[in-house]
Amino acid sequence: MLSSRRIRTLVGLVSLLAPLTLLADEKTSEDPFKPFPEQLQPSLFNEVQDKALGGVLDDEETLYYYVLNHLQETSLQDQKQAAEFNLQNRRSELKTFREHPELKLPLFPDIFKNMKRWKGRLVTLTGRVRKLVHYPASEDNKFGIKTLYEAWMFTDDSQQNPVVVICTEVPPALKNGLPEGTDVIDHVTVTGYVFKMYLYSAQDTSRIAPLILAQRLEWTPPKTDETGGQLFVVILGTTFILLMAGVGFMLWRNNQRDKEFREKRLQTSQGEVSFDQLSSATTSAETTPQIKPPANETGSARDSKSDSSPPDSPRS
């Protein structure tokens, strides 16, 4: 049997522990969704119904806005660290990715096929947004959230299946939706809680998509390198000028060659004509010599002339 001293000691301990138990119950009743240091307790999402008609049900709305408010009050960097921690834990559960760390885990298909494993956990997804709308938040939410942004995002491993993202912040350029004249934006990253498998109506039938609650959309469009663009223009212009100069030089050079060729032909032609003339003159002088009459034949010629005169008439 216990002594009276021990009994008094036990009673004293019970009396000391009782207020602490009541205090814990009071804290739990004041904030039933008290967050963990890194992320919300996944068990809070156990009552959320997947593939339910009507999207977010009335019974889920309190948790819905509580999560959105929690994301606003939590550092985005801490959320990303928790999401990376969750990803590495998942990889450790799968033999293929545990043994081959160089392989990338296709996160969307894993979430799509294993919603129970991912519900209530932070994830980070990157892809392109094809639809972005905004609308007023429910006036009944007690967290003062005014506007909700709904983005339909497609990742590299989701094929034609979207991820529906609900957040409370977007970059200034996206406040009114996608930029004018644009039907898709790339390089979008979101970190948030997997809330449920959302049922929506497509053109042909009803489809499902993971519903992610996030703090914000991060959009990092590729920057245009103006310096590089200007340098490209300069290089292109210089190349064109050099090309045209080269073509002009080739045309000038060909023209010079033609001119030189014509001059040489002309000189050659002139030289040939001169040689012909000289040759003709020399040949003529050689084949037709001048014949001078001998001096002693002059008189005979005269005699011949006198002998040829007509005879005298018969009268003499």
Secondary structure, DSSP 4 states (H G I P E B T S, - for coil): ---HHHHHHHHHHHHHHHHHHHHHHHHHHH-TTPPPSSS--GGGGTTPPTT-TTSS-GGGHHHHHHHHHHHHTS-HHHHHHHHHHHHHHHHHHSHHHHH-TTSPP-HHHHHHH-HHHHTT-EEEEEEEEEEEEEEEPPTT-TT---EEEEEEEEETTSTT--EEEEEEE--GGGTTSSPTT-S-EEEEEEEEEEEEEEEEE-SSSEEEEEEEEEEEEEE-PPPP-HHHHHHHHHHHHHHHHHHHHHHHHHHHHHHHHHHHHHHHHHHHHHHHHHHHHHHHHHHHHHHS---PPPTTHHHHHHHHHHHTSPPPPTT-
